[in-house]
Amino acid sequence: MHSRGAARSSDSGTKHVMAISESGGRPLPDLAASAPLTERAAAAARALPLAFVVALAAAAHGLNMFHAPLFDDDEGLYMSQAWSVFTHGRLVPAPYSYFYDHPPVGWFTLAAWAKLWGGFDIWGASVNSGRALMLPMHAVAAGLLFGVVRRAGGSVTAAVVAGGIFALSPFQLLYGREVLLDNIAVMWMLLALYLLMSSRLDTRGALVSGLALGLALLNKEIVGLMIPGMLFLLWRRLDAGARRAGIVAWLGGALGLAALYPLHALAIGEFFPQGSFLDFKGGVHASLLGGIRYHANRAHDLGILEPGSEFWKAARIWWRVDPAMALASALVIPLGALLYRRYADALGFAAMAALFMLFIARGGAIFDYWLLPVVPLAAIIIGLATDALRDRAWRAAARRDRLPALRVAPVLVAVCMLLLVAAAAVRAPAYARSFHRAFAERQTAPQSQAVTWIEANVDRNAFIVIDDYAFVDLRDAGYTRAHTFWRIDTQDEVRNGLLDDDWRNIDYILVTPVMQAVIDDGQLPLVQQAFGNARLSARFERDGAWTEVWQVLHPSLATTAP
């Protein structure tokens, strides 16, 4: 026993001396102990592309995000609704009434974000609070998009290309910063898509994906157009034996959660329009069906078939801001279909984009930011197309001794990609303007200066017609009679209840380009009358953006007006 132990000790000592001598007097590292370190380094290296995409998206989005683009009136509207939830527990500020324009989960999210940071003024203007929330949501969306491309079979290169397009698209940069329900919905939509694309998708995973889409629907109901394309992906991802249960679970999660919105309206008697046969609430009230009818009747035209339609007005804005993305939004539909044999999931992405674009092109009211859900889908399909082009080039390079066999699909893919590059090259000045606007201009400065001027020069009891962006800032400053311009003529509580249908009860008007366009169109007669009897008190302008404050001249003031 002793001799064998001594022998083992002697052998180990000899080996240790040899190891030291071979390593120049230093003990060699223990390979078994270093293996986990190597694995961690490899894992970190694999995570670098994802980290790069997320960091790029966050950096591009965050740089100058409080200064460009202009504070939009919709941003102010959603922030005012979040402020009302935060401060008064109401869906909309008093005395306004909720009219089922959108599900309220978006402003619940904004209110919770403000609660987390202790209020709406932590970043200066109240809209900045919402823009600060868009930053992490955009970064998360970029990471999810990267994961979707990888789960669709795309290479790391394809995922980085898709993420780069999403992060640097001027359209996404400018509209993605705005406090829009569409941006919140896009993040939840991409989460649903990422979960759905799992290679081990089961009934539980399908349910969680459906719940994520349900949250997207409760932020912006328009993402419901993505459901048919997602069902195709769901069908592909689920095993044959689990398809029925998985689809039922997915639809149950998505539609079941989204159904809380109409069920709530039905429970409180606000589902059916006032005075209809099924209206059991009685009296004056808003209704969900009435809200849907309002949106459906906001504009009447033939859409893509009518040159002067709302669709073509929006398309011209897309082309000025981001011509390549405007072109890609149409081309990715056939491009996704052509990639079907290589990436079957591409057909599902193309179907999602196609239904959305058909809805936008149908005619009626179109908002330029409605393209936001299409941008990540276009980025995904273009990212996958880069793989096809790269592999095609490699195969051709490996067979230089003969011409590569031409196939229709790769050629069309190459043509589509070249058209995108050509559009970007031809319209390079458009990109110069868009990136300068996104990263260098301070378009919101005049808007903030106008609010500061009002706080310093206007009595707290004055009745002020304002753009929505200033609502929370002025209300928090004590201006309880500051009301948004579009409610003056459209809500009886304001027009008759507060103003007695008389423009002379208005004291000041805070005018922005959006308001000026509405006033010029004659859409708000009472505001137009007040503006026609007002004089300019202050004007603020920077980088092509402006905001003005006008004082309404009452009959007693008109005789002394210059």
ZAMARGU-4260 file (C-alpha; in steps of 0.2 Angstrom, whole numbers, plus 5000, padded with zeros to 4 digits):
<rodrens>
0) 5000/5000/5000 | 5013/5012/5005 | 5025/5008/4991 | 5011/5010/4978 | 5006/5026/4985
5) 5024/5032/4985 | 5026/5027/4967 | 5010/5036/4962 | 5016/5052/4971 | 5033/5050/4962
10) 5025/5048/4945 | 5014/5063/4948 | 5029/5073/4954 | 5039/5068/4939 | 5025/5073/4927
15) 5023/5090/4936 | 5041/5094/4934 | 5040/5089/4915 | 5025/5100/4913 | 5034/5115/4922
20) 5050/5112/4911 | 5040/5112/4895 | 5031/5128/4899 | 5046/5138/4903 | 5045/5136/4922
25) 5026/5140/4923 | 5013/5126/4926 | 5002/5123/4911 | 4984/5128/4912 | 4971/5115/4917
30) 4962/5111/4900 | 4947/5104/4909 | 4945/5120/4920 | 4948/5132/4905 | 4935/5123/4894
35) 4920/5132/4902 | 4929/5149/4899 | 4932/5144/4881 | 4913/5140/4879 | 4908/5157/4887
40) 4920/5166/4875 | 4912/5157/4861 | 4895/5161/4867 | 4899/5179/4869 | 4906/5180/4851
45) 4890/5172/4845 | 4880/5185/4854 | 4890/5200/4847 | 4880/5202/4831 | 4864/5202/4841
50) 4872/5215/4853 | 4878/5225/4838 | 4860/5226/4830 | 4852/5231/4847 | 4865/5244/4851
55) 4864/5251/4833 | 4845/5252/4834 | 4846/5260/4851 | 4860/5273/4847 | 4852/5278/4830
60) 4835/5280/4838 | 4841/5289/4854 | 4852/5302/4846 | 4842/5318/4845 | 4825/5309/4848
65) 4818/5323/4859 | 4821/5336/4845 | 4816/5328/4829 | 4803/5325/4822 | 4790/5338/4827
70) 4779/5334/4842 | 4764/5327/4832 | 4746/5330/4839 | 4743/5311/4840 | 4758/5310/4852
75) 4750/5324/4863 | 4733/5315/4862 | 4740/5298/4868 | 4750/5307/4882 | 4735/5317/4888
80) 4725/5301/4889 | 4740/5293/4899 | 4740/5308/4910 | 4722/5306/4913 | 4724/5288/4918
85) 4739/5293/4929 | 4731/5308/4938 | 4713/5305/4938 | 4709/5287/4934 | 4700/5291/4918
90) 4702/5285/4901 | 4702/5303/4894 | 4704/5320/4902 | 4688/5329/4909 | 4677/5335/4901
95) 4680/5325/4886 | 4672/5308/4883 | 4680/5292/4877 | 4673/5288/4860 | 4682/5271/4857
100) 4694/5278/4844 | 4707/5265/4850 | 4709/5251/4864 | 4716/5260/4879 | 4731/5248/4883
105) 4743/5259/4874 | 4740/5274/4886 | 4739/5262/4901 | 4757/5257/4896 | 4762/5275/4895
110) 4754/5279/4911 | 4763/5265/4920 | 4780/5271/4912 | 4777/5289/4919 | 4773/5281/4936
115) 4789/5272/4936 | 4799/5288/4933 | 4788/5298/4945 | 4779/5309/4932 | 4778/5316/4914
120) 4791/5330/4916 | 4806/5320/4920 | 4813/5323/4902 | 4806/5340/4900 | 4791/5341/4888
125) 4778/5328/4893 | 4779/5320/4875 | 4797/5316/4879 | 4792/5304/4892 | 4783/5294/4879
130) 4797/5296/4867 | 4809/5289/4881 | 4798/5273/4881 | 4799/5271/4862 | 4818/5269/4864
135) 4819/5253/4874 | 4804/5246/4864 | 4813/5250/4848 | 4829/5241/4854 | 4819/5226/4859
140) 4810/5226/4843 | 4827/5226/4834 | 4833/5211/4844 | 4817/5201/4841 | 4818/5205/4822
145) 4836/5198/4823 | 4829/5182/4831 | 4815/5180/4819 | 4827/5180/4804 | 4838/5167/4812
150) 4823/5156/4816 | 4817/5157/4799 | 4834/5149/4793 | 4843/5165/4789 | 4862/5167/4792
155) 4869/5179/4805 | 4873/5190/4790 | 4855/5190/4785 | 4850/5194/4803 | 4862/5209/4804
160) 4856/5215/4787 | 4838/5215/4792 | 4842/5223/4809 | 4852/5236/4801 | 4838/5241/4789
165) 4826/5242/4803 | 4838/5252/4813 | 4843/5264/4800 | 4828/5266/4789 | 4824/5285/4790
170) 4806/5281/4790 | 4808/5270/4805 | 4820/5283/4813 | 4808/5297/4812 | 4791/5289/4815
175) 4798/5276/4826 | 4802/5289/4839 | 4785/5296/4840 | 4773/5291/4854 | 4762/5281/4843
180) 4751/5266/4847 | 4758/5258/4831 | 4776/5257/4838 | 4770/5249/4854 | 4760/5236/4844
185) 4774/5232/4832 | 4785/5227/4847 | 4771/5215/4853 | 4768/5209/4836 | 4787/5205/4834
190) 4787/5196/4850 | 4772/5185/4845 | 4781/5181/4828 | 4797/5177/4837 | 4788/5165/4849
195) 4779/5157/4834 | 4795/5154/4825 | 4802/5142/4838 | 4808/5126/4831 | 4800/5117/4846
200) 4784/5125/4845 | 4770/5117/4855 | 4753/5121/4862 | 4760/5131/4876 | 4771/5141/4865
205) 4757/5144/4853 | 4746/5151/4867 | 4760/5163/4873 | 4763/5169/4856 | 4744/5172/4854
210) 4744/5182/4870 | 4758/5193/4864 | 4748/5196/4848 | 4732/5199/4859 | 4742/5213/4868
215) 4747/5220/4851 | 4728/5221/4846 | 4724/5229/4862 | 4736/5243/4857 | 4732/5245/4839
220) 4718/5234/4832 | 4725/5236/4814 | 4738/5223/4817 | 4724/5210/4816 | 4728/5211/4797
225) 4743/5200/4801 | 4733/5185/4808 | 4731/5176/4791 | 4750/5176/4788 | 4754/5171/4805
230) 4742/5156/4804 | 4752/5150/4789 | 4768/5151/4799 | 4759/5142/4814 | 4753/5128/4802
235) 4771/5126/4796 | 4779/5126/4814 | 4768/5115/4823 | 4769/5096/4821 | 4755/5088/4812
240) 4748/5080/4828 | 4748/5096/4837 | 4742/5108/4824 | 4723/5108/4829 | 4727/5111/4847
245) 4741/5123/4844 | 4730/5134/4832 | 4715/5134/4844 | 4727/5139/4858 | 4735/5153/4847
250) 4718/5160/4842 | 4711/5158/4859 | 4726/5168/4866 | 4725/5182/4853 | 4707/5184/4850
255) 4702/5180/4868 | 4713/5193/4875 | 4708/5206/4862 | 4690/5202/4865 | 4691/5210/4882
260) 4689/5227/4873 | 4672/5224/4865 | 4666/5213/4880 | 4669/5228/4891 | 4660/5239/4879
265) 4645/5227/4879 | 4645/5225/4898 | 4643/5244/4901 | 4631/5246/4887 | 4642/5255/4875
270) 4644/5242/4861 | 4629/5247/4850 | 4627/5265/4844 | 4616/5277/4854 | 4597/5275/4849
275) 4600/5259/4839 | 4588/5244/4842 | 4600/5235/4853 | 4605/5250/4863 | 4600/5246/4881
280) 4610/5260/4890 | 4599/5274/4884 | 4604/5293/4885 | 4619/5301/4877 | 4634/5289/4876
285) 4648/5283/4865 | 4649/5266/4857 | 4662/5254/4850 | 4652/5252/4834 | 4650/5270/4833
290) 4669/5273/4834 | 4672/5260/4820 | 4659/5269/4809 | 4668/5286/4813 | 4685/5279/4807
295) 4677/5271/4792 | 4669/5287/4786 | 4683/5299/4789 | 4687/5300/4771 | 4680/5293/4754
300) 4691/5289/4739 | 4696/5275/4728 | 4713/5273/4736 | 4727/5267/4725 | 4715/5269/4710
305) 4713/5288/4713 | 4728/5299/4710 | 4723/5312/4723 | 4718/5300/4736 | 4724/5299/4754
310) 4734/5284/4749 | 4745/5293/4736 | 4747/5308/4748 | 4754/5296/4761 | 4765/5287/4747
315) 4772/5304/4742 | 4777/5307/4760 | 4785/5289/4761 | 4795/5293/4745 | 4801/5309/4752
320) 4807/5302/4768 | 4813/5285/4763 | 4812/5281/4745 | 4820/5263/4746 | 4808/5258/4760
325) 4793/5265/4750 | 4798/5254/4735 | 4803/5239/4746 | 4785/5239/4754 | 4778/5234/4737
330) 4792/5223/4731 | 4794/5212/4747 | 4777/5204/4743 | 4783/5196/4727 | 4800/5194/4734
335) 4794/5184/4748 | 4784/5173/4737 | 4800/5170/4726 | 4810/5165/4741 | 4797/5152/4746
340) 4807/5137/4740 | 4822/5142/4750 | 4813/5149/4765 | 4796/5143/4766 | 4792/5156/4780
345) 4795/5170/4768 | 4778/5167/4761 | 4770/5170/4778 | 4780/5186/4780 | 4775/5192/4762
350) 4756/5187/4766 | 4757/5198/4782 | 4764/5213/4772 | 4752/5210/4757 | 4736/5211/4768
355) 4742/5226/4777 | 4747/5235/4760 | 4730/5230/4753 | 4721/5238/4768 | 4731/5254/4766
360) 4728/5255/4747 | 4709/5251/4749 | 4704/5270/4750 | 4698/5281/4764 | 4708/5289/4778
365) 4727/5284/4778 | 4740/5291/4790 | 4758/5291/4785 | 4764/5282/4800 | 4753/5267/4796
370) 4768/5259/4786 | 4777/5256/4803 | 4771/5237/4804 | 4777/5234/4786 | 4795/5240/4789
375) 4801/5225/4800 | 4793/5213/4788 | 4802/5221/4773 | 4818/5221/4783 | 4816/5202/4787
380) 4812/5197/4768 | 4827/5208/4762 | 4838/5200/4775 | 4834/5183/4769 | 4836/5188/4751
385) 4854/5193/4754 | 4857/5175/4759 | 4850/5169/4742 | 4861/5182/4733 | 4876/5178/4743
390) 4875/5159/4740 | 4871/5162/4722 | 4887/5172/4720 | 4897/5159/4729 | 4891/5145/4718
395) 4894/5155/4702 | 4912/5159/4709 | 4915/5140/4712 | 4910/5136/4694 | 4920/5149/4684
400) 4923/5137/4670 | 4905/5138/4665 | 4891/5149/4666 | 4879/5146/4681 | 4862/5140/4676
405) 4850/5154/4677 | 4835/5152/4687 | 4820/5164/4687 | 4819/5166/4706 | 4837/5172/4709
410) 4837/5183/4695 | 4821/5192/4700 | 4828/5193/4718 | 4844/5201/4711 | 4833/5213/4701
415) 4823/5218/4716 | 4838/5221/4726 | 4846/5232/4712 | 4830/5242/4711 | 4831/5246/4729
420) 4849/5251/4728 | 4846/5261/4713 | 4831/5270/4721 | 4843/5274/4736 | 4856/5281/4724
425) 4845/5291/4713 | 4836/5299/4728 | 4852/5301/4739 | 4847/5319/4742 | 4831/5313/4751
430) 4842/5302/4763 | 4853/5317/4766 | 4838/5327/4771 | 4830/5314/4781 | 4846/5309/4791
435) 4850/5328/4794 | 4832/5330/4801 | 4834/5315/4812 | 4851/5318/4819 | 4854/5337/4818
440) 4838/5347/4818 | 4829/5353/4833 | 4811/5354/4826 | 4803/5353/4843 | 4812/5368/4850
445) 4799/5381/4844 | 4785/5370/4852 | 4793/5370/4869 | 4797/5389/4868 | 4779/5393/4864
450) 4773/5383/4880 | 4786/5393/4890 | 4780/5409/4883 | 4762/5405/4887 | 4767/5401/4905
455) 4776/5418/4907 | 4764/5429/4898 | 4746/5422/4899 | 4734/5422/4913 | 4730/5404/4921
460) 4712/5408/4918 | 4713/5411/4900 | 4704/5400/4888 | 4717/5393/4876 | 4715/5383/4860
465) 4730/5372/4859 | 4739/5358/4849 | 4738/5341/4859 | 4756/5341/4862 | 4755/5355/4874
470) 4740/5348/4884 | 4749/5340/4898 | 4762/5353/4900 | 4749/5367/4901 | 4737/5357/4912
475) 4751/5353/4924 | 4756/5372/4924 | 4738/5377/4930 | 4730/5381/4913 | 4713/5371/4917
480) 4705/5380/4902 | 4717/5374/4889 | 4708/5363/4876 | 4714/5354/4861 | 4709/5361/4844
485) 4700/5347/4837 | 4688/5345/4852 | 4682/5363/4851 | 4670/5360/4837 | 4668/5341/4838
490) 4663/5339/4857 | 4647/5346/4863 | 4655/5347/4881 | 4667/5360/4875 | 4658/5369/4861
495) 4642/5372/4870 | 4646/5367/4888 | 4662/5378/4890 | 4661/5391/4875 | 4642/5393/4873
500) 4645/5391/4854 | 4654/5408/4854 | 4671/5411/4847 | 4673/5427/4858 | 4675/5416/4873
505) 4692/5410/4867 | 4707/5420/4873 | 4722/5413/4864 | 4726/5400/4851 | 4743/5391/4850
510) 4745/5387/4832 | 4756/5373/4824 | 4757/5368/4805 | 4745/5354/4808 | 4733/5366/4816
515) 4735/5379/4802 | 4731/5365/4789 | 4715/5361/4798 | 4710/5379/4801 | 4713/5383/4782
520) 4702/5368/4777 | 4688/5375/4787 | 4686/5359/4797 | 4684/5368/4813 | 4672/5383/4810
525) 4673/5390/4828 | 4691/5389/4829 | 4692/5397/4812 | 4681/5412/4817 | 4692/5415/4832
530) 4708/5414/4822 | 4701/5426/4809 | 4699/5439/4824 | 4716/5436/4832 | 4733/5445/4831
535) 4750/5437/4832 | 4758/5438/4849 | 4773/5427/4848 | 4782/5416/4834 | 4795/5404/4837
540) 4805/5396/4822 | 4819/5384/4820 | 4825/5372/4806 | 4810/5375/4796 | 4798/5371/4810
545) 4787/5385/4818 | 4774/5388/4832 | 4764/5403/4835 | 4753/5411/4849 | 4739/5422/4844
550) 4728/5432/4855 | 4709/5433/4850 | 4703/5451/4849 | 4686/5452/4858 | 4675/5466/4852
555) 4681/5477/4866 | 4699/5474/4860 | 4696/5475/4842 | 4694/5494/4841 | 4712/5496/4849
560) 4720/5483/4839 | 4734/5489/4828
</rodrens>
